Amino acid sequence: MRKVLATVGLIGVGLSGGTAAAGGAEPAPVPVQLVSITDFHGYLRPPSPADGGTIAGPDGKAQVVGGAAYLASHLQTIRAGHRNSILFADGDNFSGWPFEVDAHADEPTIEALNALGIEFSSVGNHELDVSRSFLVDHMTRGKCFGTPGVDSCFKDSTGRRFHGADFEFQSANIVDPKGRPIVAPYTIRWVRDHGRSFPVGFIGLTVPDTPVGSTSYQPDLKALAPVDSANRAAAELSRKGVKAIVLNMHDGGTDASPTYDNCVNPTGPAIDLARKVTPQIDAIVTGHWHAAFNCSIPDPDGNPRPVVEAANHGRLVSEINLQLDPRSGEVLRDLTTSTNHAVTRDVTPDLKLQKIVGYWSAAGDRKYAEPVATITGDFTRTPNAVGESTLADLAADVHLWTARKAGKADLGLIAAKPAIGSTALRQDLKVANSNKPGDADGRVLLGESWEAYGYGNPVLTVSLTGAELDAVLEQQWQGGKFAPLALSKNVKYSFDASRPEGDRIDPRDVSIDGTSLDPVKTYRVAALAYTVIGADGYTVFKAYYTDPVRNDTDHETFAAYLRAHRTLTPAPLDRVTQKG
């Protein structure tokens, strides 16, 4: 629905919004159309129903939505006839989950967004899933890393080498160790009408837990307070003469409405911020929560302003129409409208984007079929009586291996079956031919390795004392549930299940490289960030870990390990024993 914001506190402003011109006619307001998407996550192909390929329409019935080629067609329709139309993204554009995107260093997403005409984007948490340099140098500037054509800088659908984004990123609250912004805090766009140019400012904001999030974990970055950061940027824009200001924040909320273009009892960080952030900001575009809402939230002065979120994976488009006072450049709040549009698949897909999608889909199929190793036996997630499995043990070995490449590490571990959350062990690696293109008995394909292990997390190396490590191991038993941890092959321990929870492992029964665990010694432990920050229930990790070092991400680490070892045989399940 097209939401018209009610007039609150706008005394003396007529609907035409201007001042008397020569001859007594008032000039019409200056129209500005804001069109945005959020949380695209590299979904070039139409998402499946399991990945959000449907959304509840105004009548409550599911509509089939998504796909870059359909998104392009809808954007053309939405923007048609608007002379001052600005298209932007709210973050989490790349570092997505589709294999064909991840396997090509997220470059396919940038080609698609360039073709869509994205002008700028806020920095989402997933923009930092690899590193600051990956965002600033590779994705923005096109700088290659590794071997061009193998690790990065692939040829795009036109045959040209990757050159980076044709758009820029903003974040007013993510800074480096010296407090300097890693990208510009805002951008200014100019619109024209009445023979004049008018500035519109867009402030980028990033979800504040980004530096310690499980996928974006970046210990060398810091997040500043969102409200203070937004207010500071708005004040600076105002001093520069910018009167129309939009907050493009990658953090969101949710509401109780089942449909995508409504607002019922909204809650969440973006809603809280909308009630606090300076009235200098005239509209708020949100993301991160993968939610769909179209709200009007009064600012601290009681004046309405739109707060919108456009779901994820290219399923929705948010449209906000502002009207500027032609004399002052201020937004006439009582004339603002906002609408969320479903990206339905009942339109003709855009041919240019269809070509891009087809090109990268085929490239992804070829990448999937690349052989990375040979296995002589099945690596499965099936646990024995003490919770060990061949795939979990392999993953723990991988963690220790990648951590030792970067520095000192004493052991690796992985949550094989956590009490809460999910495990990175997602699929067995079988000797039998899968009958997929390129496969053969004993052969592990790159795509199979990607599907078997990982959910986009970095491997961290952190410090724990022996006593704290023992406490982590004790957390395998929680409230009567067994949540086994797999440990690298240089670690062995035994436990006594007859003893009370929290006292089932004697530190003297834990050995690392043949030496008993020392309660006061500091050990360097390699584990996924999801585990380290306590997201899967091992809260001792979060309480005690220190000195984190980020290593490579899980999918890439696993593939690198397989390539380095070439032939693997499942190790005997003898790292854990039970007393009695």
For each residue, the residues with C-beta under 8 A, 3 or more apart:
1: 58 261 262 294 339
2: 337 338 339
3: 261 263 294 296 306 337 338 339
4: 335 336 337
5: 296 304 305 306 333 334 336 337 338
6: 296 304 334
7: 10 333 334
8: 298 302 303 304 333 334
9: 301 302 303
10: 7 13 303 332 333 334
11:
12:
13: 10 17 325 332 334
14: 17 18 26
15: 334 335
16: 26 27 28 29
17: 13 14 26 28 29 323 324 325 326 332 335
18: 14 21 26 27 28 29 325 326 327
19: 26 27 327
20: 24 25 26
21: 18 24 25 26 27
22: 25
23:
24: 20 21
25: 20 21 22
26: 14 16 17 18 19 20 21
27: 16 18 19 21 194 326 327
28: 16 17 18 326
29: 16 17 18 323 324 325 326 332 335
30: 84 191 193 194 198 323 324 325 326 329
31: 82 83 84 193 321 322 323 324
32: 84 86 191 198 200 244 321 322 323 324
33: 79 82 84 85 86 319 320 321 322
34: 86 88 246 283 285 318 319 320 321 322
35: 75 78 79 85 86 87 88 317 318 319
36: 87 88 89 90 248 285 308 310 317 318 320
37: 40 71 89 90 310 314 316 317 318
38: 89 90 91 92 250 285 286 287 288 309 310 311 312 318
39: 90 91 92 124 287 288 290 311 312 313
40: 37 43 89 92 93 94 96 109 113 312 313 314
41: 92 93 94 95 96 97 98 126 312 313
42: 93 94 95 96 97 98 101 102 106 108 109
43: 40 46 47 51 66 67 68 96 98 313 314
44: 67 68 98 100 101 108 109 112 356 357 360 361
45: 67 68 98 100 357 361
46: 43 53 66 67 70 345
47: 43 51 52 53 66 67 313 314 315
48: 51 53
49: 52 53 54
50: 53
51: 43 47 48 97 313
52: 47 49 55 66 290 311 312 313 315
53: 46 47 48 49 50 64 65 66 313 315
54: 49 62 63 64 65
55: 52 62 63 65 260 292 311 315 316 342
56: 60 61 62 63 258 259 260
57: 60 61 62 63 259 260 342
58: 1 259 261
59:
60: 56 57 258 259
61: 56 57
62: 54 55 56 57
63: 54 55 56 57 342 344
64: 53 54 344 345
65: 53 54 55 70 314 315 316 342 343 344 345
66: 43 46 47 52 53 70 71 313 314 315 343 345
67: 43 44 45 46 47 70 71 314 343 345 349 357
68: 43 44 45 71 72 112 116 314 353 356 357
69: 72 73 349 350 351 353 354 357
70: 46 65 66 67 73 74 314 343 344 345 347 349 350
71: 37 66 67 68 74 75 116 314 317 343 353
72: 68 69 75 76 115 116 349 350 352 353
73: 69 70 76 77 347 348 349 350
74: 70 71 77 78 317 341 343 344 347
75: 35 71 72 78 79 87 116 117 317
76: 72 73 79 80 350
77: 73 74 80 347
78: 35 74 75 317 319 341
79: 33 35 75 76 82 85 87
80: 76 77
81:
82: 31 33 79 85
83: 31 192 193
84: 30 31 32 33 191 192 193
85: 33 35 79 82
86: 32 33 34 35 119 189 191 200
87: 35 36 75 79 116 117 118 119
88: 34 35 36 118 119 120 121 167 202 248 285
89: 36 37 38 40 93 113 118 120 121 122 167
90: 36 37 38 39 121 122 124 248 249 250 285 286 287 309 310
91: 38 39 121 122 123 124 125 126 127 204 206 250 287 288
92: 38 39 40 41 95 96 124 125 126 127 250 287 288 312
93: 40 41 42 89 109 110 113 118 121 124 126 127
94: 40 41 42 101 106 109 110 126 127 139
95: 41 42 92 102 106 126 127 129 130 215 456
96: 40 41 42 43 92 101 102 106 109 126
97: 41 42 51 101 102 456
98: 41 42 43 44 45 101 102 364
99: 102 103 364 367 368 447 450 451
100: 44 45 103 104 108 360 361 363 364 365 367 368
101: 42 44 94 96 97 98 104 106 108 109 360 364
102: 42 95 96 97 98 99 106 450 456 555
103: 99 100 364 367 368 446 447 450
104: 100 101 107 108 154 360 363 364 367
105: 138 145 151 152 154 162
106: 42 94 95 96 101 102 109 110 139
107: 104 110 111 152 153 154 156 162
108: 42 44 100 101 104 111 112 156 356 360 363
109: 40 42 44 93 94 96 101 106 112 113
110: 93 94 106 107 113 114 139 162 164 165
111: 107 108 114 115 156 157 162 356 360
112: 44 68 108 109 115 116 353 356 357
113: 40 89 93 109 110 116 118 165 167
114: 110 111 117 118 165 166 167
115: 72 111 112 352 353 356
116: 68 71 72 75 87 112 113 353
117: 75 87 114
118: 87 88 89 93 113 114 121 165 166 167
119: 86 87 88 167 189
120: 88 89 167 168 169 170 187 202 204
121: 88 89 90 91 93 118 124 167 168 169 170 204 248
122: 89 90 91 169 170 171 204 205 206 248 249 250 287
123: 91 127 128 135 169 170 171 174 182 183 204 206 250
124: 39 90 91 92 93 121 127 206 207 250 287 288
125: 91 92 128 129 206 207 209 210 213 215 216 250 288
126: 41 91 92 93 94 95 96 129 215 216
127: 91 92 93 94 95 123 124 135 139 169 216
128: 123 125 131 132 134 135 174 210 216 218 221
129: 95 125 126 134 215 216 456 458 553
130: 95 134 135 553
131: 128 134 135 218
132: 128 135 136 176 182 218 220 221
133: 136 137 138
134: 128 129 130 131 137 138 139 145
135: 123 127 128 130 131 132 138 139 140 169 182 183
136: 132 133 139 140 141 182 183
137: 133 134 140 141 143
138: 105 133 134 135 141 142 143 144 145 152 164
139: 94 106 110 127 134 135 136 164 165
140: 135 136 137 164 165 168 169
141: 136 137 138 164
142: 138 153 162 163 164
143: 137 138 164
144: 138 148 152 153 162
145: 105 134 138 151 152
146: 150 151 152
147: 150 151
148: 144 151 152 153 161
149: 153 154 155
150: 146 147
151: 105 145 146 147 148
152: 105 107 138 144 145 146 148 162
153: 107 142 144 148 149 161 162
154: 104 105 107 149 161 162 363
155: 149 159 160 161 162
156: 107 108 111 159 160 161 162 356 359
157: 111 355 356 359 360
158:
159: 155 156
160: 155 156 163
161: 148 153 154 155 156
162: 105 107 110 111 142 144 152 153 154 155 156
163: 142 160
164: 110 138 139 140 141 142 143
165: 110 113 114 118 139 140 168 169
166: 114 118
167: 88 89 113 114 118 119 120 121
168: 120 121 140 165 183 184 187
169: 120 121 122 123 127 135 140 165 183 184 204
170: 120 121 122 123 183 184 185 186 187 202 203 204 248
171: 122 123 174 181 182 183 185 204 205 206
172: 181 185 186 203 204 205 224 229 230 232 233
173: 205 206 208 223 224 225 226 229 230
174: 123 128 171 181 182 183 206 210 211 221 222 223 224
175: 178 179 180 181 182 221 222 223 224
176: 132 179 180 181 182 220 221 222
177: 220 221 222
178: 175
179: 175 176 222
180: 175 176
181: 171 172 174 175 176 184 185
182: 123 132 135 136 171 174 175 176 221
183: 123 135 136 168 169 170 171 174 204
184: 168 169 170 181 187 204
185: 170 171 172 181 203 204 229 233 236
186: 170 172 201 202 203 204 233 236 237
187: 120 168 170 184 201 202 204
188: 199 200 201 202 237 240 242
189: 86 119 199 200 202
190: 197 198 199 200
191: 30 32 84 86 197 198 200 324
192: 83 84 195 196 197 198
193: 30 31 83 84 196 198 324 326
194: 27 30 326
195: 192
196: 192 193 326
197: 190 191 192
198: 30 32 190 191 192 193 244 324 329
199: 188 189 190 240 241 242 243 244 329
200: 32 86 188 189 190 191 242 244 245 246 322
201: 186 187 188 234 237 240 242 244 245 246
202: 88 120 170 186 187 188 189 245 246 247 248
203: 170 172 185 186 230 233 234 237 245 246 247 248 249 281
204: 91 120 121 122 123 169 170 171 172 183 184 185 186 187 248 249 250
205: 122 171 172 173 226 229 230 247 248 249 250 251
206: 91 122 123 124 125 171 173 174 210 223 249 250 251
207: 124 125 210 213 250 251 269 288
208: 173 223 224 225 226 251
209: 125 212 213 223
210: 125 128 174 206 207 213 216 218 221 223
211: 174 216 217 218 219 221 222 223
212: 209 217 219 533
213: 125 207 209 210 216 217 529 533
214: 217 457 528 529 530 533 535
215: 95 125 126 129 456 457 458 529
216: 125 126 127 128 129 210 211 213
217: 211 212 213 214 458 460 529 533 548 550
218: 128 131 132 210 211 221 550
219: 211 212 548 549 550
220: 132 176 177
221: 128 132 174 175 176 177 182 210 211 218
222: 174 175 176 177 179 211
223: 173 174 175 206 208 209 210 211
224: 172 173 174 175 208 228 229
225: 173 208 228 229
226: 173 205 208 229 230 249 251 269 273
227: 230 231 273 276 277
228: 224 225 231 232
229: 172 173 185 205 224 225 226 232 233
230: 172 173 203 205 226 227 233 234 247 249 273 277 278 281
231: 227 228 234 235 277 278 280
232: 172 228 229 235 236
233: 172 185 186 203 229 230 236 237
234: 201 203 230 231 237 238 245 247 277 278 280 281
235: 231 232 238 239 278 280
236: 185 186 232 233 239 240
237: 186 188 201 203 233 234 240 242 245 280
238: 234 235 241 242 243 245 280
239: 235 236
240: 188 199 201 236 237
241: 199 238 329
242: 188 199 200 201 237 238 245 329
243: 199 238 324 328 329 330 331
244: 32 198 199 200 201 282 322 324 329 330 331
245: 200 201 202 203 234 237 238 242 280 281 282
246: 34 200 201 202 203 281 282 283 284 285 320
247: 202 203 205 230 234 277 281 283 284 285
248: 36 88 90 121 122 170 202 203 204 205 285
249: 90 122 203 204 205 206 226 230 252 270 273 284 285 286 287
250: 38 90 91 92 122 123 124 125 204 205 206 207 286 287 288
251: 205 206 207 208 226 269 270 273 286 287 288 289
252: 249 268 269 270 286 287 288 289 291 309
253: 266 267 268 269 270 271 272 286 289 291 293 309
254: 266 267 268 289 291 293
255: 262 263 264 265 266 267 291 293 295
256: 264 265
257: 262 263 264 293
258: 56 60
259: 56 57 58 60 262 292
260: 55 56 57 292 293 294 311 316 340 342
261: 1 3 58 292 294 339 340 341
262: 1 255 257 259 293 294
263: 3 255 257 266 293 294 295 296
264: 255 256 257
265: 255 256
266: 253 254 255 263 271 293 295 297 307
267: 253 254 255 271
268: 252 253 254 271 272 289 291
269: 207 226 251 252 253 272 273
270: 249 251 252 253 273 274 284 286 289 307 309
271: 253 266 267 268 274 275 295 297 307
272: 253 268 269 275 276
273: 226 227 230 249 251 269 270 276 277 284
274: 270 271 277 284 295 297 299 305 307
275: 271 272 297 298 299 300
276: 227 272 273 300
277: 227 230 231 234 247 273 274 281 284 299 300
278: 230 231 234 235 281 299 300
279: 299 300 301 303
280: 231 234 235 237 238 245
281: 203 230 234 245 246 247 277 278 284 299 305
282: 244 245 246 305 322 331 333 336
283: 34 246 247 305 306 307 320 322 331 336 338
284: 246 247 249 270 273 274 277 281 297 305 306 307 308
285: 34 36 38 88 90 246 247 248 249 308 309 318 320
286: 38 90 249 250 251 252 253 270 289 307 308 309
287: 38 39 90 91 92 122 124 249 250 251 252 309 310 312
288: 38 39 91 92 124 125 207 250 251 252
289: 251 252 253 254 268 270 286 309
290: 39 52 311 312
291: 252 253 254 255 268 309 311
292: 55 259 260 261 309 310 311 315 316 340
293: 253 254 255 257 260 262 263 266 307 308 309 340
294: 1 3 260 261 262 263 306 308 318 338 339 340
295: 255 263 266 271 274 306 307 308
296: 3 5 6 263 304 305 306 307 338
297: 266 271 274 275 284 304 305 307
298: 8 275 301 302 303 304 305
299: 274 275 277 278 279 281 302 303 304 305
300: 275 276 277 278 279
301: 9 279 298
302: 8 9 298 299
303: 8 9 10 279 298 299 333
304: 5 6 8 296 297 298 299 333 336
305: 5 274 281 282 283 284 296 297 298 299 333 336
306: 3 5 283 284 294 295 296 320 336 338
307: 266 270 271 274 283 284 286 293 295 296 297
308: 36 284 285 286 293 294 295 318 320 338 340
309: 38 90 252 253 270 285 286 287 289 291 292 293 318
310: 36 37 38 90 287 292 315 316 317 318 340
311: 38 39 52 55 260 290 291 292 315 316
312: 38 39 40 41 52 92 287 290 315
313: 39 40 41 43 47 51 52 53 66
314: 37 40 43 47 65 66 67 68 70 71 343
315: 47 52 53 55 65 66 292 310 311 312 342 343
316: 37 55 65 260 292 310 311 340 341 342 343
317: 35 36 37 71 74 75 78 310 340 341 343
318: 34 35 36 37 38 285 294 308 309 310 338 339 340 341
319: 33 34 35 78 338 339 340 341
320: 33 34 36 246 283 285 306 308 336 337 338
321: 31 32 33 34 336 337 338
322: 31 32 33 34 200 244 282 283 331 332 335 336
323: 17 29 30 31 32 331 332 335 336
324: 17 29 30 31 32 191 193 198 243 244 329 330 331 332
325: 13 17 18 29 30 328 329 330 331 332
326: 17 18 27 28 29 30 193 194 196
327: 18 19 27
328: 243 325
329: 30 198 199 241 242 243 244 324 325
330: 243 244 324 325
331: 243 244 282 283 322 323 324 325 336
332: 10 13 17 29 322 323 324 325 335 336
333: 5 7 8 10 282 303 304 305 336
334: 5 6 7 8 10 13 15
335: 4 15 17 29 322 323 332
336: 4 5 282 283 304 305 306 320 321 322 323 331 332 333
337: 2 3 4 5 320 321
338: 2 3 5 283 294 296 306 308 318 319 320 321
339: 1 2 3 261 294 318 319
340: 260 261 292 293 294 308 310 316 317 318 319
341: 74 78 261 316 317 318 319
342: 55 57 63 65 260 315 316
343: 65 66 67 70 71 74 314 315 316 317
344: 63 64 65 70 74 347
345: 46 64 65 66 67 70 349
346:
347: 70 73 74 77 344
348: 73
349: 67 69 70 72 73 345 353 354
350: 69 70 72 73 76 353 354
351: 69 354 355
352: 72 115 355 356
353: 68 69 71 72 112 115 116 349 350 356 357
354: 69 349 350 351 357 358
355: 157 351 352 358 359
356: 44 68 108 111 112 115 156 157 352 353 359 360
357: 44 45 67 68 69 112 353 354 360 361
358: 354 355 361 362
359: 156 157 355 356 362 363
360: 44 100 101 104 108 111 157 356 357 363 364
361: 44 45 100 357 358 364 365
362: 358 359 365 366
363: 100 104 108 154 359 360 366 367
364: 98 99 100 101 103 104 360 361 367 368
365: 100 361 362 368 369 437
366: 362 363 369 370
367: 99 100 103 104 363 364 370 446 447
368: 99 100 103 364 365 436 437 438 445 446 447 450
369: 365 366 436 437 438 439 445 446 447
370: 366 367 438 445 446
371: 374 438 443 444 445 446
372: 444 445 446 449 559 562 563
373: 443 444 449 562 563 565 566 567 568
374: 371 442 443 444 566 567 568
375: 378 379 429 431 442 444 567 568 569 570
376: 431 442 567 568 569 570
377: 390 431 569 570
378: 375 390 428 429 430 431 570
379: 375 390 391 394 428 429 452 568 570
380: 389 390 391 428 429 430
381: 389 391 392 416 423 425 428
382: 389 428
383: 386 387 388 389 392 416 417 484
384: 387 388 389 573
385: 578
386: 383 484 495 576 577 578
387: 383 384 416 417 476 482 484 485 486 576
388: 383 384 392 393 416 484 486 573 575 576
389: 380 381 382 383 384 392 393 416 425 486 573
390: 377 378 379 380 393 394 570 571 573
391: 379 380 381 394 395 425 428 429 452 453
392: 381 383 388 389 395 396 414 416 425 484 486
393: 388 389 390 396 397 486 487 488 489 570 571 573 575
394: 379 390 391 397 398 568 570 571
395: 391 392 398 399 414 424 425 453 486 558
396: 392 393 399 400 412 413 414 486 487 488 489
397: 393 394 400 401 412 488 489 561 571
398: 394 395 401 402 412 453 459 557 558 561
399: 395 396 402 403 412 413 414 459 488 526 527 528 557
400: 396 397 403 404 409 411 412 488 490 526
401: 397 398 404 405 412 561 564
402: 398 399 405 406 459 526 551 552 557 560 561
403: 399 400 406 407 409 412 459 461 524 526 549 551
404: 400 401 407 408 409
405: 401 402 551
406: 402 403 461 549 551
407: 403 404 461 524 549
408: 404 461 524
409: 400 403 404 412 461 524 525 526
410: 512 513 523 524 525
411: 400 487 488 490 491 512 523 525 526
412: 396 397 398 399 400 401 403 409 487 488 525 526 527
413: 396 399 485 486 487 488 491 525 526 527 531
414: 392 395 396 399 423 424 425 485 486 527 528 531
415: 418 421 423 424 483 485 528 530 531 536 537 538
416: 381 383 387 388 389 392 423 425 484 485 486
417: 383 387 423 482 483 484
418: 415 421 422 423 483 531 536 537 538
419: 478 479 481 483 536 537
420: 535 536 537
421: 415 418 530 535 536 537
422: 418 455 536
423: 381 414 415 416 417 418 426 536
424: 395 414 415 453 454 455 457 528 530 554
425: 381 389 391 392 395 414 416 452 453
426: 423 451 452 453 454 455
427: 448 451 452
428: 378 379 380 381 382 391 452
429: 375 378 379 380 391 444 448 449 452
430: 378 380 434
431: 375 376 377 378 441 442
432: 441
433: 439 440 441 443
434: 430 439 445 448
435: 439
436: 368 369 439 445 447 448
437: 365 368 369
438: 368 369 370 371 443 445
439: 369 433 434 435 436 443 445 448
440: 433 443
441: 431 432 433
442: 374 375 376 431
443: 371 373 374 433 438 439 440
444: 371 372 373 374 375 429 448 449 562
445: 368 369 370 371 372 434 436 438 439 448 449
446: 103 367 368 369 370 371 372 449 450 559
447: 99 103 367 368 369 436 450 451
448: 427 429 434 436 439 444 445 451 452
449: 372 373 429 444 445 446 452 453 555 558 559 562
450: 99 102 103 368 446 447 453 454 555 558 559
451: 99 426 427 447 448
452: 379 391 425 426 427 428 429 448 449 558
453: 391 395 398 424 425 426 449 450 554 555 558
454: 424 426 450 457 553 554 555 557 558
455: 422 424 426 530 554
456: 95 97 102 129 215 553 554 555
457: 214 215 424 454 528 529 530 553 554
458: 129 215 217 528 529 550 551 552 553 554
459: 398 399 402 403 526 527 528 529 550 551 552 553 554 557
460: 217 526 527 528 529 532 548 549 550 551
461: 403 406 407 408 409 524 525 526 548 549 551
462: 524 525 527 532 541 545 546 547 548 549
463: 522 523 524 525 545 546 547
464: 468 469 472 522 523 525 541 544 545
465: 468 469 519 520 521 522 523 544
466: 469 470 507 517 518 519 520 521 523
467: 470 471 507 519 520
468: 464 465 471 472 540 544
469: 464 465 466 472 473 510 517 523 525
470: 466 467 473 474 505 507 510 517 519
471: 467 468 474 475 540 544
472: 464 468 469 475 485 538 540 541
473: 469 470 476 485 493 495 505 510
474: 470 471 477 501 502 503 504 505
475: 471 472 478 483 537 538 539 540
476: 387 473 482 483 484 485
477: 474 480 481 482 483 497 501 502 504
478: 419 475 481 483 501 537
479: 419 501
480: 477
481: 419 477 478
482: 387 417 476 477
483: 415 417 418 419 475 476 477 478 536 537 538
484: 383 386 387 388 392 416 417 476 576
485: 387 413 414 415 416 472 473 476 538
486: 387 388 389 392 393 395 396 413 414 416 575
487: 393 396 411 412 413 491 493 575 576
488: 393 396 397 399 400 411 412 413 491 526
489: 393 396 397 571 575
490: 400 411 512 513
491: 411 413 487 488 510 511 512 575
492: 510 511 574 575 576 577
493: 473 487 505 509 510 511 575 576 577
494: 505 509 576 577 578 579
495: 386 473 504 505 509 576 577 578 579
496: 499 504 505 506 578 579 580
497: 477 504 578 580
498: 580
499: 496 503 504
500: 503 504
501: 474 477 478 479 504
502: 474 477
503: 474 499 500
504: 474 477 495 496 497 499 500 501
505: 470 473 474 493 494 495 496 509 510
506: 496 509 510
507: 466 467 470 510 516 517 518 519
508: 516 517
509: 493 494 495 505 506 579
510: 469 470 473 491 492 493 505 506 507 516 517
511: 491 492 493 514 515 516 517
512: 410 411 490 491 515 517 523
513: 410 490
514: 511
515: 511 512 518
516: 507 508 510 511
517: 466 469 470 507 508 510 511 512 521
518: 466 507 515 521
519: 465 466 467 470 507
520: 465 466 467
521: 465 466 517 518
522: 463 464 465
523: 410 411 463 464 465 466 469 512
524: 403 407 408 409 410 461 462 463
525: 409 410 411 412 413 461 462 463 464 469 545
526: 399 400 402 403 409 411 412 413 459 460 461 488 551
527: 399 412 413 414 459 460 462 531 532 541
528: 214 399 414 415 424 457 458 459 460 531 532 554
529: 213 214 215 217 457 458 459 460 532 533 550
530: 214 415 421 424 455 457 533 535 536
531: 413 414 415 418 527 528 534 535 536 538 541
532: 460 462 527 528 529 541 542 545 548
533: 212 213 214 217 529 530 541 542
534: 531 537 538 539 541 542 543
535: 214 420 421 530 531
536: 415 418 419 420 421 422 423 483 530 531
537: 415 418 419 420 421 475 478 483 534
538: 415 418 472 475 483 485 531 534 541 542
539: 475 534 542 543
540: 468 471 472 475 543 544
541: 462 464 472 527 531 532 533 534 538 544 545
542: 532 533 534 538 539 545
543: 534 539 540
544: 464 465 468 471 540 541
545: 462 463 464 525 532 541 542 548
546: 462 463
547: 462 463
548: 217 219 460 461 462 532 545
549: 219 403 406 407 460 461 462
550: 217 218 219 458 459 460 529
551: 402 403 405 406 458 459 460 461 526 557
552: 402 458 459 556 557 560
553: 129 130 454 456 457 458 459 556 557
554: 424 453 454 455 456 457 458 459 528 557 558
555: 102 449 450 453 454 456 558 559
556: 552 553 559 560
557: 398 399 402 454 459 551 552 553 554 560 561
558: 395 398 449 450 452 453 454 554 555 561 562
559: 372 446 449 450 555 556 562 563
560: 402 552 556 557 563 564
561: 397 398 401 402 557 558 564 565
562: 372 373 444 449 558 559 565 566 568
563: 372 373 559 560 566
564: 401 560 561
565: 373 561 562 568
566: 373 374 562 563
567: 373 374 375 376
568: 373 374 375 376 379 394 562 565
569: 375 376 377
570: 375 376 377 378 379 390 393 394
571: 390 393 394 397 489
572:
573: 384 388 389 390 393 576
574: 492 577
575: 388 393 486 487 489 491 492 493
576: 386 387 388 484 487 492 493 494 495 573
577: 386 492 493 494 495 574
578: 385 386 494 495 496 497
579: 494 495 496 509
580: 496 497 498
